[in-house]
């Protein structure tokens, strides 16, 4: 029986290993399976969001590359829940497009940006684990799709309007059921479990299994990685604790407000303070204060 090998997490690989040209084949494999076309990475691009400062260390990991089609691909891995995350990725894409817009160039030269977001929390209410977002223009009356004309196709070297605009991919890792039905699912399995099954054939996974083995890291890198994993667990625990405390506090506050409203309604109906106290479990002094405050 073949034993599955434990591999380092993809976010750590992005920060430490996948920026090297020698390891581009791993990321190229993942992007090729996701985007359904052969992807060749030319180089890694740096920006303000790529800087490894302490504030960003556990909340976001970005890798920005340029492919052979001169498109910018942003890969972001997010562990902590952010309710405004959809707006954040829109900002990140807009920023990337502007950063790589050359001065005095026509709008036709704006770089297309592909945003790939690997999320370890459930964003929105959808039941799928991979979502793709594009920009299309639909007629309000005839419901037809606006297309490029022949001159525009020649100018942009594109076949459709949506291919000019950013693409967004949301991969909700925790929604994946661990059943790999195709080669893209094999990558999702690896992203979720940090393991590659012996029968997986997706592009880049063999290289990932070879180069991302924990045991092949230098000793100092192994220690740094274990420290990083411990910090991730700590961050997750802190989030759960703060969420639980906030939820319980909010629940208690809501119950107290409900009791106060019941007490005031009963008092307005002429119910005695003694009975109101029995019904609401509030003290008589509390009830008097509620009634007095309402009358002020």
HUNOR-V50611 format. One record per backbone hydrogen bond with DSSP energy under -0.5 kcal/mol. CO is the residue of the C=O (numbers start at 1). NH is the residue of the N-H. If there is no record, write none. Layout:
co=(CO;CO)
nh=(NH;NH)
This chain:
co=(6;9;10;11;12;13;13;17;20;21;23;23;24;25;26;27;28;29;30;31;32;32;40;43;45;47;48;51;53;53;54;56;61;63;64;65;66;66;67;71;71;72;72;73;73;74;74;75;76;77;78;82;84;85;86;87;88;89;90;91;92;93;94;95;96;98;100;102;106;107;112;113;113;114;114;115;115;116;116;117;117;118;119;119;121;122;129;131;133;134;136;137;139;144;149;150;151;152;153;153;161;161;162;167;168;169;169;170;170;171;171;172;173;178;179;182;183;184;185;186;187;188;189;190;194;197;202;202;204;205;206;207;208;212;213;214;218;219;220;221;222;223;224;225;226;227;228;229;230;231;232;233;234;235;236;237;238;239;240;241;242;243;244;245;246;247;248;249;250;251;252;253;254;255;256;257;258;259;260;261;262;263;264;265;266;267;272;273;274;275;276;277;283;284;285;286;287;288;289;290;291;292;293)
nh=(214;13;14;15;16;17;18;20;23;24;26;27;28;29;30;31;32;33;34;35;36;37;68;66;64;50;51;53;56;57;57;60;77;75;45;73;42;43;70;67;73;74;114;65;75;76;116;63;118;61;120;85;88;89;90;91;92;93;94;95;96;97;98;99;100;101;102;105;109;110;72;115;167;74;116;117;169;76;118;119;171;78;173;174;123;124;172;170;168;136;138;146;143;139;153;154;155;156;157;158;164;165;165;115;133;117;171;131;172;119;173;175;176;180;181;186;187;188;189;190;191;192;193;194;7;200;205;206;208;209;210;211;212;8;216;217;222;223;224;225;226;227;228;229;230;231;232;233;234;235;236;237;238;239;240;241;242;243;244;245;246;247;248;249;250;251;252;253;254;255;256;257;258;259;260;261;262;263;264;265;266;267;268;269;271;270;276;277;278;279;280;281;287;288;289;290;291;292;293;294;295;296;296)
